[in-house]
């Protein structure tokens, strides 16, 4: 089954994507700091969400609850649908004139769940989610990214070398497909220093939005 083109793009919706340890969480904080400094209304969010659906997913990722990979794909799609359409969600924030910055979105499901239960189900479940206005992909070698996670007491079920290599390859293929479909996806070298990555991320956002942020 081939993924269908999304019906529309959410202009002020910016997404950060990358394998585990790529640095998206750190840069989310840096982006928020820049938006606050500029006095711009915004929503910083992430998937899985903090809603019950997202908490269930987090329990599975931590290995506290067992679930079939297909079930996980359905859970991510359900969490994402509510994240978009529910009260206090992405669409509501955009309608209020806010910038929305999200750590992971549909590409994450296509890469991670596509690597565990096959491409067909995640493509079907995510086909109708609208494209972000800007997606920034943090490209990093899996071996280097996992070294960044050494300080964690316990790794999640996907934070294993063989899995991260599969997901990294899946991301590359999916990004090529989505760019061909018209998605605005920018790729940056996430192996650079935190400060260098911060400057590049803000530069990409500034070029896309026309905002003077630093």
N, C-alpha and C positions, 0 to 999 in steps of 0.2 A: 504494500500500500504506500503510495507516494503522499508526502505531506502537501496540504493545500496552502495556497497563498493566504495570508491573513487579510482581513477586510480593510483594516486601517492601521495607521501608525499613531502611537501616543507621543506627541511631540516633546513634551517636557518630562518624559519618563526616561531615566537613565539607569542602565543596568551594568553591574560589574560581574564578570564571569571568570572562572578559572578553576583549576583542580585544587584540592586541599593543600593549604600551605602556600598558595600563590600570593597572598598578601591583600586580598580584597577587603577583609575586615579592618585592617589598619588604614587603608585608603578611604574607607567609608567614614572613619572618624576625621580624617583630614579634609574630606569634602564637606562634611558638616561644619567643621570649623570655618571653612572659607565662606560657606553660605550664611552662617551666623554673622560673621564679620561684615558681610555685605548687606545684612538685614533683609535677606530674601526669605520669603515663606517657603517651607519645605517639609517633606516627610522622608525620614530615613527609615528604611524597612529592610526586611530580609525574608528569604524562604529557606527552609520551612518557617512559617510564622509562629507567633506565640499563641495562636488560637488552639482549641482542642485538637483539630486535625493536625496542626503542625507539631504539637506536643507529642502526639501519638507517633508521628514520623521520627521525631528525635529519640523517643524510647527505642524504636527499632534500630536506628543508626547507632545507638550506644550499645546495642546487643542485649537490651533488657527485655525485648519482646521479639519473638520470631514471626516472620511474615514472608509469604511467597513474593518473589520479585515483581510479579504482576500486580499483586495487591499494593505493593509500595508505589508502583506507577500510578495506580488509581488514586491513592491517598495524596500524592503530590499534586495531581491534577485537581482534585477536590479542594485542597488547601489553596491552590493558585486561583481557582475560580472565585472562591470566597474572598481571597485577598484582593482581587480585582473589583468585584461587584458588591461586596458587603459593606456594611456601615463602617465608616472610618478607613475604607480601603483606598486602593490606588486611584480608581476612577473618580471617586468623591474628592480626593485631594487635588487631582488635576482640574476638576471642575471649579474648585475653589481658588484656582490660580497658583497652586503650589508646584514647586519642583519636587519630583519624586525620584529618589535614588534607592535602588534595591540591590542587595547582595544576593545574586542568583535569581534566575527566572526560567523561562522555558528551555533555553539551550542546556541548562544543567540537567533537566529531566531527560532530554534527548541523548545527552552524553552518558549520564550515570545509569539511568534505567534502561537505556538502549544497550548498554554493555552488560546488563544482567538478565534482562528478559527478552532481548531482541528488539529490533528497530520498530516493528510494525505497531505494537500497542502504544508506546510513547508518542509516535508520530500521529496516530489517530487521536489520542487524548489531548494533544497539544496543538493540533492543526488550526484551531480557531482562535487561539489567544493572539491578541494584537501585538505587533512588533513594537519594541521600545523605539523611541526616537534615536537613541544612541546606546550602543552596547560596547563596552570596553572589555576586551579579553586579555587577561593577564597570562602571558605565555611563559612557562618555566619548565625546566627539566624535572620529571617526577622524582628523581633521586635527590635533587637539591631541595625540592619542596618538602619532601618527607623529613629531611634533616631539620627543617624548621619546627617540626612537630615533636622533636625528641624530648622536649621538656614536659609534654603532657603525660599525666599519670596513666591514662588509658586512651587508646586510639579507637575511633569509630570503625564500623564494619567495612567501610570503603577505603579507609586510610591504610591500605596495604600496597606494596610496590606493584604487584601484578595488576591490581585493580586500577591504580593510578595511571599505569602505562596504557591500559586499555582505554580509559576515559580520555586521556590526553590525545590519543589517536582519533577517538570518536569526535572530540571537540573539533579537531582540524577538518574532518570531513563535513561535519554539520555546519561549521562556519562558512566553508566554501559554498555549500548548498544555499544557505540563507543569504549570503551576499548576492548570489545569482538571482535570488528571489526579490532583492531590493532592500534587504535589511542593511542599516548603517552600522557596521561592526568595525571597530578600530582595534588593532592588535599592538600591544606594547610588550617590551622586554621586562618581565617581572623579576629578572635576576639582578637588575641594577639595585643600587642602594634605595632605601626607603625614601630618602629625600629626592633622588632623581625620579623615582616613580611618581612621587607626589606632584612634582612639577609637570611631568608629562601628562598625568591624569587631568590636572587642572587646565593645562593647555588644550587638551582635547575637548574638555567641557566648554571652555571659553570659545574655541573655534566653532563649536556646534551651536551654542546658545547666543553668542555675541556679547556675553556678560564679561565684565572685567573683574575676574575673581583671582585671588592669590592666597 
